[in-house]
């Protein structure tokens, strides 16, 4: 069974990028939804931006006792949640990798491209060489919730193999 501690360490290089993407997303949505914070209309829930407004509202603060209260971004709250979010995404991905590649004898990180948000893992299973090309894609759901996708391409002896075929090969 492969040891994934070195992979967890290598993937920590993506932490600042995932964190920055999360912060940028919240800031962008705050600017886009700024006019909704001043609206007390009943039809606000029918606005196409309402889901993003609900996400961003949790990262804002205002002085309700001020004469003209203005909502502002609560930067410490955003940064705290961005740290937790980035670490949770990396931890979840390492667990996914462990499930996917746990039957390999050894797993190594061959290369990491932080600018292209991709990396290459290699390993061996018996006489077979296994290579996994992995990408990191930051996306948002239709409800405005940010998430990270980790699409992969698996090659066994330099031949593309679907994840289903790889699992069947491992199970055999």
C-alpha angles and dihedrals in degrees: 000000000000124000113233100188092097090050092050088052093049093048091056084080087075092055097091092046095050090045092050092048090053093050092047091050093053092046092048093049091047091057092045093049098037094111091055092064090065094047121094094177121137092229095063091105090063093060113109089232095055096103091052089046090055091052095046094044089070090061097050134084137187140180103252092191094058119106092242107019113206124194116233133179113268097225098187090053092048093048093047092050092043090056092049091045095050093047092047091051092051093045092049091050093050089052089050090051091049090054093045100043104023093113093062117105094224136003125200135177106238100182142352123201107192093182094053093036094231140114140182126230124192133190146153132244110186105305094340123101112216123198125184120195107201131189132193115221123181112209141162128227122236086260092057097254112142120228140164124237122203106197114186140194116206122206123189112195089347092304120116112248127185117236090247092053090046091053090048090050091051093046092052 
